[in-house]
Amino acid sequence: MQYFFYRFLPDPVKGFLNMSSRQRWHEIRASLWVLPLIYISIAVLLAIVSSWAEFGLRPGWALLATFTTEYELTQSMYNTMLAGVLTLNAFTFNSMLMILTNVSNQFTPRVLINFISNRRTQHAIGIFNFCFFYLLIVFFFLDSSMNHYTIFPIIGIVMTGASVVNFIFFINHATKWMQAPSIANDMKRQSETQILNTLHYDLEEYRAKDPGEVKSSYLPTYNEKKIQSITCETTGYIQIIDFGKLIQEAKNDGIALQLSSRVGEFILPGRPLLYYWSINENTRAEIDEQKYRQLLFLGDRKTEIQDLGFGMHKLEDIAIKAIGNDNPGTFQETLHQMIDLLVSIAKVTSFTSYLTDEEEVLRVVMKEEKFSNYLYAAFGHISVYIKNDPVLTNLTLEALVLLTRALPKKEKSLCWEYGQVIAQSFAERFSYEFEQLSFYTHLENLSIEARDPDTFQRLIEEFIEKGLLEKSYRNSNEAGMSIHP
């Protein structure tokens, strides 16, 4: 019955229900309307309390006679304060929309979402709404039959002052955030939060403790067990997978599941969404395939709640825009955030893709995550744009060196391979000796980390033959020109 009502829910509600509790909390925090709504609720409550104090306690004659104002003056004050706060809000938001439009054109449209979901932005908008709604509600509480007011004028002035101060802090925050390093760092930080919270912590309790034993015991062979598929009925990107419920339902039905796609991939109707097979004698004769489809939510766009590569693509957009705008400083700062994110991804992709129930019985097989896929997402497209620029080529090789030193040994060779590709793609001559030395040094450090000096020497020979390096670099080690880690 619950699945019958579920199918009539709006898509955003379905996606929200398919999230884990930690994902729901992140989605609530990232929504623009939630925090301002809380501030508005507080404003309503404060207006009611101050009205009770004004009309019930009547403190003006005894305690705060200096701040007491007549009805006409109070009404005039609130008219002025309401108009001022509303004008200030309108001016602020109009200016910010213009700035965000320019920044999104310069970097990436995804900047809008990151700015809106920023906590300081939401608090600033919430304070604006808090002050305005308080003044608006109290304005309607003013009663001409009461000659003097004390609480209303005092709190109204405080609210107006808070709105002005908030305006100053908001402009200061927006100015700092919209600088390229802040944008890249914010995108990287949000992606890291999603990686740790929604994939590491949510899946840690289900990961197989002995992957080898699980693989040999429960994975099917085509000769022994019949594998069936659950096909997709709609078109869209896989946004959210409820792994906990998948495992529970698979246990109830006595089956194991294998995902055919990763989160973030685009699927067409009729394509396999899941594969399943029996792993014990308690398997039900008929499996309700629809309930499994509903545990994989498809949407019309990618999200970063469970998509590891989405944050990398956002940073890649900024890096490529920086190349187009001839801004090597922004390019370098974005590269640093990319390699920092890659280090976090490397920790996640090293985990097993087998998920088990509490009895260590295989229930879900995820599509294997490979670090090489994300390394390509970071540097594959960028290498096309930097092949004619020696400065950007050296900056990219330098970033690869930093990344290699932070990765485990099994991933170092991948960085060395990308370093070779980037170096071999370079199609121009170096104008300065410093550029040649940096080029040589970065390649040498990559080869040292990967422990592949022979390939490095062959690569240098090739560059000397092409005229990209001078012959003096052939014996640079003996000359003491190289820089070792």
C-alpha positions in Angstrom: 0.0 0.0 0.0 2.8 2.4 0.8 4.3 1.9 -2.7 0.9 2.7 -4.2 0.8 6.1 -2.5 4.5 6.7 -3.1 4.1 6.8 -6.9 1.7 9.7 -6.7 4.1 11.9 -4.7 6.0 14.8 -6.5 9.5 14.0 -7.7 11.2 16.3 -5.2 9.4 14.6 -2.3 10.4 11.2 -3.6 14.0 12.2 -3.8 13.9 13.6 -0.3 12.3 10.4 1.1 15.0 8.3 -0.6 17.8 10.2 1.2 19.4 9.0 4.4 18.9 11.1 7.5 22.3 12.7 7.0 21.5 13.5 3.4 18.1 15.0 4.4 19.9 17.2 6.9 22.3 18.4 4.3 19.5 19.1 1.8 17.6 21.1 4.4 20.7 23.1 5.3 21.4 23.8 1.6 17.9 25.1 0.8 17.5 28.8 0.7 14.0 29.0 2.3 14.6 26.9 5.4 16.8 29.2 7.5 14.9 32.4 6.5 11.7 30.7 7.4 13.0 30.0 10.9 14.0 33.7 11.2 10.5 34.8 10.1 9.0 32.4 12.7 11.2 34.0 15.4 10.2 37.4 14.2 6.5 36.5 14.6 7.1 35.2 18.1 9.1 38.2 19.1 6.4 40.5 17.8 3.8 38.7 19.9 6.0 38.8 23.0 6.8 42.5 22.6 3.1 43.3 22.0 2.3 41.5 25.2 5.0 43.5 27.0 3.8 46.7 25.5 0.1 46.4 26.2 0.2 44.1 29.2 3.2 45.3 31.3 3.0 49.0 30.2 6.6 49.7 31.3 7.0 53.1 29.8 5.8 55.3 32.7 7.9 53.5 35.4 11.1 52.3 33.8 11.8 53.7 30.4 10.1 57.1 30.3 13.0 58.5 28.3 12.2 56.2 25.4 8.5 56.7 25.4 6.9 58.1 22.2 3.4 59.1 21.3 1.3 57.1 18.8 1.8 59.5 15.9 5.5 59.5 16.3 5.6 55.7 16.7 3.6 55.2 13.6 5.7 57.6 11.6 8.9 55.9 12.8 7.6 52.5 11.7 6.5 53.8 8.4 10.1 55.2 7.8 11.8 52.1 9.2 9.7 49.7 7.1 10.4 51.7 3.9 14.1 51.9 4.7 14.5 48.2 5.5 12.5 47.1 2.4 14.5 49.4 0.2 17.8 48.2 1.7 16.7 44.6 1.1 15.7 45.2 -2.5 18.9 47.1 -3.3 21.0 44.4 -1.7 19.4 41.5 -3.5 19.2 43.3 -6.8 22.9 44.1 -6.6 23.8 40.5 -5.6 21.8 39.0 -8.5 23.7 41.2 -11.0 27.0 40.2 -9.4 26.1 36.5 -9.4 25.1 36.7 -13.0 28.5 38.1 -13.9 30.3 35.7 -11.7 28.4 32.7 -13.2 29.4 33.8 -16.7 33.0 34.2 -15.7 33.3 30.9 -13.8 30.3 28.5 -13.9 26.5 28.8 -13.4 26.8 26.3 -10.6 28.3 29.1 -8.5 24.7 30.3 -7.9 23.8 27.1 -6.0 27.0 27.2 -3.9 26.4 30.9 -2.9 22.8 30.4 -2.0 23.6 27.3 0.1 26.4 29.1 2.0 25.5 29.4 5.7 26.6 33.0 6.0 24.4 33.9 2.9 21.4 32.2 4.4 21.9 33.9 7.8 22.2 37.3 6.2 19.0 36.8 4.2 17.3 35.4 7.3 18.2 38.5 9.3 16.9 40.8 6.6 13.6 38.9 6.7 13.6 38.8 10.5 13.9 42.6 10.8 11.3 43.3 8.0 8.6 40.9 9.2 9.0 42.1 12.8 8.5 45.7 11.8 5.6 44.7 9.5 3.7 42.7 12.1 4.2 45.3 14.9 3.1 48.1 12.5 -0.4 46.4 12.4 -0.3 46.1 16.2 -0.2 49.8 16.7 -3.4 51.1 18.3 -4.4 54.7 18.2 -6.3 54.3 21.5 -2.9 53.9 23.3 -1.2 57.3 23.6 2.3 56.2 24.5 4.7 53.4 23.4 8.0 52.2 24.8 8.8 48.6 23.8 7.9 49.1 20.1 10.1 52.1 19.4 13.1 50.6 21.2 12.9 47.2 19.4 12.1 48.9 16.1 15.2 51.0 16.3 17.3 48.0 17.2 15.8 46.0 14.2 16.6 48.9 11.8 20.1 49.1 13.2 20.6 45.3 12.9 19.4 45.4 9.3 22.0 48.2 8.4 24.8 46.3 10.2 23.7 43.1 8.5 23.8 44.9 5.1 27.5 45.8 5.8 28.4 42.3 6.8 26.5 40.8 3.8 28.4 43.0 1.3 31.7 42.1 2.9 30.9 38.4 2.9 29.7 38.5 -0.8 32.8 40.4 -1.8 35.2 37.9 -0.2 33.2 34.8 -1.3 33.0 35.8 -5.0 36.8 35.9 -5.3 38.1 32.9 -7.3 40.0 31.2 -4.4 36.9 31.4 -2.1 34.6 30.0 -4.8 36.9 27.1 -5.6 37.5 26.4 -1.9 33.7 26.5 -1.1 33.0 24.1 -4.0 35.7 21.7 -2.8 34.6 21.8 0.8 31.0 21.0 -0.1 32.0 18.1 -2.3 34.3 16.7 0.5 31.4 17.0 3.0 29.2 14.9 0.6 31.9 12.3 0.1 32.5 11.8 3.8 28.9 12.0 5.0 26.9 10.3 2.3 29.2 7.7 1.0 31.8 7.0 3.7 29.7 7.1 6.9 26.4 5.9 5.4 28.0 2.9 3.7 30.7 2.0 6.2 28.5 -0.4 8.3 27.5 -2.3 5.1 30.9 -2.8 3.5 32.1 -6.4 3.4 34.8 -7.1 6.0 36.3 -9.9 3.8 35.6 -9.0 0.1 37.4 -12.1 -1.2 35.2 -14.5 0.8 32.0 -12.6 -0.2 33.1 -12.6 -3.9 33.8 -16.4 -4.0 30.7 -17.4 -2.0 27.9 -15.2 -3.4 28.7 -13.9 -6.8 26.9 -15.9 -9.5 28.4 -17.7 -12.4 26.4 -17.8 -15.6 26.5 -21.6 -15.6 25.1 -22.1 -12.1 22.7 -19.3 -11.3 20.1 -17.4 -13.3 20.6 -13.6 -13.4 17.6 -11.5 -14.0 17.4 -7.7 -14.6 15.1 -4.9 -13.5 14.8 -2.4 -16.3 14.4 1.4 -16.0 11.0 2.9 -16.8 11.9 6.6 -17.0 14.7 8.8 -18.4 17.1 10.7 -16.2 20.2 10.9 -14.1 20.6 8.6 -11.1 20.6 11.1 -8.3 20.1 9.1 -5.1 20.3 5.4 -4.1 18.9 4.3 -0.8 21.5 1.6 0.0 20.1 0.8 3.4 16.6 -0.1 2.1 18.1 -1.9 -0.9 20.0 -4.2 1.5 16.9 -4.7 3.7 14.6 -5.5 0.8 17.2 -7.8 -0.8 17.5 -9.7 2.5 13.7 -10.0 2.8 13.5 -11.5 -0.7 16.6 -13.7 -0.4 18.4 -12.2 -3.3 21.5 -10.2 -4.1 21.5 -7.0 -6.3 24.1 -5.5 -8.6 23.9 -1.9 -9.8 24.4 -1.5 -13.5 25.3 2.2 -13.3 26.9 4.7 -10.9 25.2 7.7 -9.3 25.3 10.6 -11.8 25.0 8.4 -15.0 22.2 9.0 -17.5 19.8 6.1 -18.1 17.2 5.6 -20.9 14.0 3.5 -20.5 14.4 -0.2 -21.1 18.0 -0.3 -20.0 19.0 -2.5 -17.0 18.8 -0.6 -13.7 19.6 -3.6 -11.4 20.6 -7.2 -11.8 19.5 -9.8 -9.2 19.9 -13.4 -8.4 19.0 -15.9 -5.7 21.5 -16.7 -3.0 19.4 -19.0 -0.7 16.3 -21.3 -0.8 14.1 -18.7 0.9 13.8 -16.6 -2.3 10.3 -15.6 -3.1 8.8 -16.9 -6.3 7.9 -13.4 -7.4 9.9 -10.3 -6.8 8.2 -6.9 -6.6 10.5 -5.1 -9.1 8.7 -1.8 -8.7 9.8 -1.3 -5.1 13.4 -1.6 -6.1 13.0 0.9 -8.9 11.6 3.4 -6.4 14.8 3.1 -4.2 16.8 4.5 -7.1 15.6 8.1 -7.7 16.1 9.5 -11.2 16.0 13.2 -11.9 16.5 15.7 -14.7 19.9 16.9 -13.6 23.0 15.8 -11.7 23.4 16.5 -8.0 26.4 16.1 -5.7 24.6 14.3 -2.8 26.1 11.0 -3.8 27.9 11.8 -7.1 31.7 11.8 -6.5 32.5 13.3 -9.8 30.1 16.2 -9.8 32.2 18.4 -7.6 35.2 17.7 -9.8 33.4 18.8 -12.9 32.4 22.1 -11.2 36.1 22.8 -10.4 37.1 21.8 -13.9 34.6 24.3 -15.3 36.3 27.1 -13.3 39.8 26.0 -14.4 38.8 26.0 -18.0 37.1 29.4 -17.7 40.3 30.7 -16.1 42.3 29.4 -19.1 39.9 31.2 -21.5 40.1 34.4 -19.5 44.0 34.2 -19.4 44.0 34.1 -15.6 46.8 31.7 -14.6 46.4 32.7 -10.9 42.8 31.5 -10.8 43.8 28.4 -12.7 46.5 27.5 -10.2 44.3 28.0 -7.2 41.6 25.9 -8.7 44.1 23.1 -9.5 45.1 23.1 -5.8 41.4 22.6 -4.8 41.0 19.9 -7.4 44.0 17.8 -6.1 42.8 18.3 -2.5 39.4 16.9 -3.6 41.2 14.0 -5.4 42.9 13.0 -2.2 39.6 12.7 -0.5 38.1 10.7 -3.4 41.1 8.4 -3.4 40.2 7.4 0.2 36.7 6.5 -0.8 37.5 4.6 -4.1 39.8 2.3 -2.2 36.9 0.7 -0.3 35.2 -2.5 -1.4 32.1 -2.3 -3.6 30.5 -5.3 -1.9 27.7 -4.4 0.6 26.5 -7.0 3.1 23.8 -7.3 5.7 24.4 -7.8 9.4 25.1 -11.5 8.8 27.8 -10.7 6.3 25.7 -12.0 3.4 26.2 -10.2 0.1 23.2 -8.0 -0.8 24.4 -5.2 -3.1 27.3 -5.0 -5.5 28.0 -1.4 -6.5 29.7 -0.5 -9.7 33.4 -0.3 -9.0 34.8 3.1 -8.4 38.2 3.7 -10.0 40.4 6.6 -9.0 41.6 6.8 -12.6 38.2 7.9 -13.7 38.3 10.9 -11.4 41.9 11.7 -12.3 40.8 11.8 -16.0 37.8 14.0 -15.0 40.2 16.4 -13.4 43.0 16.6 -16.0 41.8 15.0 -19.2 39.9 18.0 -20.6 42.4 20.5 -19.1 45.3 18.9 -20.9 43.7 19.8 -24.2 43.6 23.6 -23.4 47.1 24.0 -22.0 49.2 22.2 -24.7 50.3 25.6 -26.2 51.0 27.4 -22.9 54.3 26.6 -21.1 53.2 28.4 -17.9 49.9 26.5 -17.6 51.6 23.2 -18.5 54.2 23.7 -15.7 51.4 24.6 -13.2 49.5 21.4 -14.1 52.6 19.3 -13.7 53.4 20.9 -10.4 49.9 20.1 -9.2 50.4 16.5 -10.2 53.6 16.3 -8.2 51.8 17.6 -5.1 49.0 15.1 -5.7 51.3 12.2 -6.2 53.1 12.9 -2.9 49.7 12.7 -1.0 48.4 9.5 -2.6 49.1 5.9 -1.7 51.7 4.0 -3.6 49.3 2.2 -5.9 47.9 5.5 -7.3 51.2 7.2 -7.9 51.8 5.6 -11.2 48.5 7.0 -12.5 49.7 10.5 -11.9 53.0 9.7 -13.6 51.1 8.5 -16.7 49.0 11.7 -16.9 52.2 13.7 -16.4 53.7 12.0 -19.5 50.5 12.6 -21.5 50.5 16.3 -20.6 54.2 16.7 -21.3 54.0 14.9 -24.6 51.0 17.1 -25.6 53.0 20.2 -25.1 53.5 21.6 -28.6 55.5 24.8 -28.1 59.0 25.7 -27.3 60.0 27.2 -24.0 60.9 30.9 -24.1 62.9 30.9 -20.8 65.4 28.6 -19.2 63.4 28.7 -16.0 60.4 27.2 -17.8 62.6 24.4 -19.1 64.0 23.7 -15.7 60.6 23.6 -14.1 59.3 21.3 -16.8 62.2 18.9 -16.4 62.0 19.1 -12.6 58.4 18.3 -12.3 58.7 15.3 -14.6 61.6 14.0 -12.7 59.8 14.3 -9.4 56.8 12.4 -10.9 59.1 9.6 -12.1 60.8 9.4 -8.7 57.4 9.1 -6.9 56.4 6.4 -9.4 59.9 4.8 -9.3 60.2 4.7 -13.0 63.5 6.4 -14.0 63.9 4.5 -17.2 60.7 6.0 -18.7 61.8 9.4 -17.6 65.1 9.2 -19.4 63.4 8.0 -22.6 60.9 10.9 -22.3 63.7 13.4 -21.9 65.5 12.0 -24.9 62.4 12.4 -26.9 62.0 16.0 -25.9 65.6 16.8 -26.7 65.1 15.3 -30.2 62.0 17.5 -30.7 63.9 20.6 -29.5 61.7 21.2 -26.5 64.7 20.7 -24.1 68.3 21.6 -24.5 70.9 18.8 -24.5 72.3 20.1 -21.3 69.3 18.6 -19.5 70.4 15.1 -20.5 72.9 15.1 -17.6 71.0 17.4 -15.3 71.2 14.9 -12.4 75.0 15.1 -12.4 74.9 18.8 -12.7 72.7 19.1 -9.6 69.9 20.9 -11.5 67.1 18.6 -10.4 65.1 19.1 -7.3 64.3 15.9 -5.3 61.5 15.6 -2.8 
